[in-house]
Amino acid sequence: MTDHQHLGGKVALVTGAAGAIGEATVRLMLARKAGVIAVDRDIAALHRLGRSLDLGKQFCALEADVSSESSVQEFVAKGLASFGRIDILFNNAGIEGSVRPLTETSLADFERVMDINVLGVFLGMKHVIPIMAKNGGGAIINASSTAGLTGAAGVCAYNASKHAVIGLTRSACAEWAAQGIRINAVAPGPIDSRMMSSLESGFLPADPEAVRRQLTAMIPTGRYGSPEEVAAMVAFLASDEARYLNGTVFPIDGGYLVH
């Protein structure tokens, strides 16, 4: 690890920290000596993670709903009070929603996906950017998906939300780059996780393993990615080594998008 990759002295706020990618990112950020504010709806899972880490004041676990502005304001304020600064924001919280045709997708289901996946990203940036600007800069990484760069039948809300994350990323970059704030997005392809298992079951309940085989066959690398591989890109984008990267979307997909 180079000095530029080291995150010592920095504080990272990670939403969706109890999920597969979130937990992998928390662990890697801590390994690179950052303080971490871990946010998730599942506070019990965060406490389990914290006990497994045994890192005391380097780790702060907060229960929150990223789609609620008052909740976002509260966890940002608590994180700031705990560490005195926020240098990195990983807007990672997200849900897949149900798998069904657009005409059979309920308004409530569509709105819930957009609330978590898009409104959550907007609110995270809205309330963290002023802190970063006051401190002279920072790095924001927003979680999109290969679904934000292409389309797939049956997941209209998820597709729409991940396209929207890319739009928010580019717009925010245009506004805040001059203030020293770098804002990029990662676009994971199929990753070994609860979310992919849920989607596989949604696409073909009778044989989800067949969906996995079909998707794997579309990946030139020949396998699903790991949460740790996504975390590695997030940590790189958070580091000074990525200081000239801004407003860009980085697929992490083993070549999946070449199709």
C-alpha positions as CSV (number, residue, x, y, z in Angstrom):
1,M,0.0,0.0,0.0
2,T,1.4,3.4,-1.0
3,D,1.3,6.5,1.2
4,H,-1.3,7.9,-1.1
5,Q,-3.6,4.9,-0.5
6,H,-3.2,5.2,3.3
7,L,-6.3,6.8,4.9
8,G,-4.9,7.7,8.3
9,G,-6.3,10.9,9.7
10,K,-9.4,10.7,7.5
11,V,-12.9,9.8,8.5
12,A,-15.2,7.9,6.3
13,L,-19.0,7.7,6.5
14,V,-20.4,4.5,5.0
15,T,-24.2,4.0,4.5
16,G,-25.6,0.5,4.1
17,A,-22.6,-0.6,6.2
18,A,-24.2,-3.9,7.3
19,G,-24.5,-5.2,3.8
20,A,-21.9,-7.2,2.0
21,I,-20.2,-4.4,0.2
22,G,-20.7,-2.0,3.1
23,E,-19.1,-4.3,5.6
24,A,-16.2,-5.1,3.2
25,T,-15.6,-1.4,2.8
26,V,-15.8,-0.6,6.5
27,R,-13.2,-3.3,7.2
28,L,-10.8,-2.0,4.4
29,M,-11.2,1.6,5.5
30,L,-10.3,0.7,9.0
31,A,-7.4,-1.4,7.8
32,R,-6.1,1.7,6.0
33,K,-6.4,3.6,9.3
34,A,-9.5,5.7,8.6
35,G,-12.1,6.4,11.3
36,V,-15.4,5.0,10.2
37,I,-19.0,6.1,10.8
38,A,-21.1,3.1,9.9
39,V,-24.7,3.7,9.1
40,D,-27.5,1.1,8.5
41,R,-31.1,0.4,9.4
42,D,-29.9,-2.9,11.0
43,I,-28.2,-1.6,14.2
44,A,-27.8,-5.1,15.6
45,A,-25.8,-6.1,12.6
46,L,-23.6,-3.0,13.0
47,H,-23.0,-3.8,16.7
48,R,-22.0,-7.4,15.7
49,L,-19.6,-5.9,13.1
50,G,-18.2,-3.5,15.7
51,R,-17.6,-6.3,18.2
52,S,-15.8,-8.4,15.6
53,L,-13.5,-5.4,14.9
54,D,-12.8,-4.4,18.5
55,L,-11.5,-1.0,17.4
56,G,-13.1,1.2,20.0
57,K,-13.3,4.9,19.0
58,Q,-12.2,4.3,15.4
59,F,-15.6,2.9,14.7
60,C,-19.0,4.5,15.3
61,A,-22.3,2.6,14.5
62,L,-25.4,4.6,13.9
63,E,-29.0,3.4,13.1
64,A,-30.7,5.5,10.4
65,D,-33.0,5.7,7.4
66,V,-31.2,7.3,4.5
67,S,-34.5,8.3,2.9
68,S,-35.5,10.5,5.8
69,E,-33.9,14.0,5.8
70,S,-34.1,14.3,9.6
71,S,-32.5,10.9,10.0
72,V,-29.6,11.9,7.6
73,Q,-29.1,15.2,9.4
74,E,-29.0,13.3,12.7
75,F,-26.4,10.7,11.7
76,V,-24.2,13.3,10.0
77,A,-24.3,15.5,13.1
78,K,-23.6,12.5,15.4
79,G,-20.7,11.3,13.2
80,L,-19.3,14.8,13.1
81,A,-19.5,15.1,16.9
82,S,-17.7,11.8,17.3
83,F,-14.8,12.4,15.0
84,G,-14.8,16.2,14.3
85,R,-14.6,15.8,10.5
86,I,-16.0,13.8,7.6
87,D,-13.5,13.4,4.7
88,I,-15.1,10.4,2.8
89,L,-18.7,9.6,2.0
90,F,-19.7,6.2,0.5
91,N,-23.3,6.4,-0.4
92,N,-23.8,2.7,-0.5
93,A,-27.3,2.0,1.0
94,G,-29.6,0.5,-1.6
95,I,-32.3,-2.0,-2.2
96,E,-33.2,-4.1,-5.3
97,G,-37.0,-3.9,-5.1
98,S,-39.3,-6.6,-6.5
99,V,-38.8,-8.4,-9.8
100,R,-41.8,-7.9,-12.0
101,P,-42.8,-6.2,-15.3
102,L,-43.2,-2.4,-15.2
103,T,-46.9,-2.6,-15.6
104,E,-47.2,-4.9,-12.6
105,T,-44.9,-2.8,-10.4
106,S,-46.8,-0.9,-7.7
107,L,-46.3,2.7,-7.1
108,A,-45.3,2.0,-3.5
109,D,-42.6,-0.4,-4.6
110,F,-41.2,2.0,-7.2
111,E,-41.2,4.9,-4.7
112,R,-39.5,2.8,-2.0
113,V,-36.6,1.9,-4.4
114,M,-36.2,5.5,-5.5
115,D,-36.4,6.8,-1.9
116,I,-33.5,4.6,-0.7
117,N,-31.4,4.4,-3.8
118,V,-31.7,8.0,-5.1
119,L,-33.1,10.2,-2.4
120,G,-30.6,8.6,0.0
121,V,-27.7,9.6,-2.2
122,F,-29.1,13.1,-2.7
123,L,-29.5,13.6,1.1
124,G,-26.1,12.2,1.9
125,M,-24.4,14.6,-0.4
126,K,-26.6,17.5,0.6
127,H,-25.7,17.3,4.2
128,V,-22.0,16.1,4.0
129,I,-20.8,18.4,1.2
130,P,-21.0,21.6,3.3
131,I,-18.8,19.9,5.9
132,M,-16.3,18.8,3.3
133,A,-16.3,22.3,1.7
134,K,-15.6,23.9,5.1
135,N,-12.6,21.5,5.6
136,G,-11.1,22.1,2.2
137,G,-12.4,19.1,0.3
138,G,-13.2,15.4,0.4
139,A,-14.1,12.4,-1.6
140,I,-17.6,11.0,-2.3
141,I,-18.3,7.7,-3.9
142,N,-21.9,6.9,-4.9
143,A,-23.1,3.3,-5.5
144,S,-24.6,2.9,-8.9
145,S,-24.6,-0.4,-10.8
146,T,-24.1,-1.9,-14.2
147,A,-27.9,-1.5,-14.2
148,G,-27.3,2.2,-14.3
149,L,-25.4,1.8,-17.6
150,T,-27.8,-0.6,-19.3
151,G,-31.3,-2.0,-19.0
152,A,-32.9,-5.2,-17.9
153,A,-36.5,-6.5,-18.0
154,G,-38.2,-6.9,-14.7
155,V,-36.3,-4.3,-12.6
156,C,-37.5,-1.0,-13.8
157,A,-37.3,0.8,-10.5
158,Y,-33.8,-0.5,-9.8
159,N,-32.6,0.4,-13.3
160,A,-34.1,3.9,-13.1
161,S,-32.6,4.5,-9.6
162,K,-29.1,3.5,-10.6
163,H,-29.2,5.7,-13.8
164,A,-30.3,8.6,-11.5
165,V,-27.3,8.0,-9.2
166,I,-25.0,8.6,-12.1
167,G,-26.8,11.8,-13.0
168,L,-26.6,13.1,-9.4
169,T,-22.9,12.2,-9.4
170,R,-22.1,14.1,-12.5
171,S,-24.2,17.1,-11.5
172,A,-22.6,17.3,-8.0
173,C,-19.1,17.0,-9.5
174,A,-19.8,20.0,-11.8
175,E,-20.9,22.0,-8.8
176,W,-18.3,21.1,-6.2
177,A,-15.0,20.1,-8.0
178,A,-13.7,23.6,-7.6
179,Q,-14.2,23.3,-3.8
180,G,-11.8,20.3,-3.7
181,I,-14.6,17.7,-3.5
182,R,-14.2,14.7,-5.8
183,I,-17.5,12.8,-6.6
184,N,-17.4,9.5,-8.5
185,A,-19.6,6.5,-8.8
186,V,-18.9,2.8,-8.8
187,A,-21.0,0.4,-10.9
188,P,-20.7,-3.1,-9.7
189,G,-21.9,-6.0,-11.9
190,P,-23.0,-9.3,-10.4
191,I,-21.5,-9.5,-6.9
192,D,-21.7,-12.5,-4.4
193,S,-24.2,-11.0,-2.0
194,R,-27.7,-11.2,-0.5
195,M,-28.9,-8.8,-3.2
196,M,-27.8,-11.0,-6.1
197,S,-29.3,-14.0,-4.4
198,S,-32.6,-12.1,-4.1
199,L,-32.6,-11.1,-7.7
200,E,-31.8,-14.6,-8.9
201,S,-34.8,-15.9,-7.0
202,G,-36.9,-13.1,-8.3
203,F,-36.1,-13.8,-11.9
204,L,-36.6,-17.5,-11.7
205,P,-38.0,-18.7,-8.3
206,A,-38.0,-22.4,-9.5
207,D,-34.3,-22.4,-10.3
208,P,-32.3,-19.4,-9.2
209,E,-29.1,-21.3,-9.8
210,A,-29.9,-21.3,-13.5
211,V,-30.0,-17.4,-13.4
212,R,-26.6,-17.4,-11.8
213,R,-25.2,-19.8,-14.4
214,Q,-26.6,-17.6,-17.2
215,L,-25.2,-14.4,-15.7
216,T,-21.8,-16.0,-15.1
217,A,-21.7,-17.1,-18.7
218,M,-22.0,-13.4,-19.7
219,I,-19.0,-12.3,-17.6
220,P,-15.7,-12.7,-19.5
221,T,-13.9,-13.2,-16.2
222,G,-16.1,-16.2,-15.6
223,R,-17.3,-15.5,-12.1
224,Y,-19.3,-13.1,-9.8
225,G,-17.2,-10.4,-8.2
226,S,-16.6,-10.3,-4.4
227,P,-17.6,-7.5,-2.1
228,E,-13.9,-7.0,-1.3
229,E,-13.2,-6.2,-4.9
230,V,-15.8,-3.4,-4.8
231,A,-14.4,-2.1,-1.5
232,A,-10.9,-2.0,-3.1
233,M,-12.2,0.4,-5.8
234,V,-14.1,2.5,-3.2
235,A,-11.0,2.8,-1.0
236,F,-8.9,3.8,-4.0
237,L,-11.3,6.5,-5.0
238,A,-11.3,7.8,-1.5
239,S,-7.5,8.0,-1.4
240,D,-5.2,10.7,-2.6
241,E,-4.0,8.4,-5.3
242,A,-7.3,9.2,-7.1
243,R,-6.9,12.9,-6.7
244,Y,-7.5,13.7,-10.4
245,L,-10.5,11.4,-10.8
246,N,-13.8,13.2,-10.7
247,G,-17.3,12.8,-12.1
248,T,-16.6,9.4,-13.5
249,V,-18.4,6.0,-13.3
250,F,-16.2,3.0,-12.7
251,P,-17.7,-0.4,-13.6
252,I,-16.6,-3.3,-11.4
253,D,-18.0,-6.2,-13.5
254,G,-15.4,-8.6,-14.8
255,G,-16.1,-7.4,-18.3
256,Y,-19.9,-7.9,-18.0
257,L,-20.7,-4.7,-19.9
258,V,-18.8,-5.8,-23.0
259,H,-21.9,-7.6,-24.0
